[in-house]
Amino acid sequence: MTEPGCDPTIRFYAENATAYADHRADPGIRWLERFTSHLRAGAHVLELGCGNGCDSAWMIERGFDVMPTDGTPQMATEASRRLGREAGVLRFQDIDMEQAFDGIWASACLLHVPRSELPDILFRIHRALHSGGVFYASYKAGEAEGLDSFGRYYNYPSQDWLAALYHQFAWSSCRIDCVLGGGYDGQPTEWLHVMAVKAI
């Protein structure tokens, strides 16, 4: 990806960190419950794109060992303020761990990765999971990558395109649910929720 200062998507989150953090106050409980049902008590979880930290807070309150991170320093600051602990700054292409986590949670963040770069990012995520580890991510569905009304880049995958990409990696299971919802822009949005378990 481009350098942070030149990336319009990163710049949007940097300039609107407080407003965006205030907008999304509640965690996605349905998907969090499904994700954590695969995890042992106290499991080590990496959150990517943690935003204001509400999802990390939900998991921490339930006893999980969570490492919250965001690729935008200003968003990491908002999460740190909410959580009362430091949220790290981590861009997807800098994920460089091996078998370090029981779970990786990436809600509404990998949708900003250019399609050409997404295979490498998924490789890095797969490598960072323990065998049997669980990975959740959500994407705005579509047919072709493009920009939204705020100038943010989205990869807008179709369900078939996304399934083919995920199947390049060794998962014991990989489920994609398509659900109608909304977004920060207030527009009706078709979401793809992916839950995958790394093969043992």
Phi, psi and omega in degrees: 000165179290167178298148186308319183291341183258350185274115183300327180291313176299318181297321178302312182291327178294318184280340184240023187304312184293314181296319181292319179297321180290330183294317183258091185268338187247142178285160176278080192299320181305314184280325175299317179296319179294317179298308185288343177294341178273352189256148173285163177300135177074014183301150181271118186237134171260125171257126174261143179059052189289347179057235182276001175088008185293325179289318176300318180301317180300316181288321179298318179299338180258015169091008179276149181269096191254137174250097181280136178217156173213150181280349179251119183306322182294324177289322177299324177296318177298318179294318179300320179296318182290318188275339185071021175210161185286130169262129184281158173264117182216118174271150189304320183288353178261003175294118187217043180250156178235124178046053185254342189228147173279335180208150174230125183249123184223073183279121173051045177228319179293347176295347177266358181280128176306141183306322182294337183260347186296322178302319179293321180294318178294325174300314181297319179294314179302315181296326183285346181272145167294158170303134184082001179288154185249142183230125176242138172211154177229146185224151169277126184285154177181198180237337183213142180295153181181191183248150174267188185292345178265001181083011179278138177283139172227144178277343173040064181280155167277164179298319180294318180298316182292319179298318179297321179294312181298326184286000172284349184243161186273100175244143173281335173207150178209113184242135177240121177252134178255121186224136176280133180208207181226190180202183182299332181278357178077007182267144173302136188223133173271118183255143172251117180254120184248127175237119182230142178245126183293136180297147179272000000 
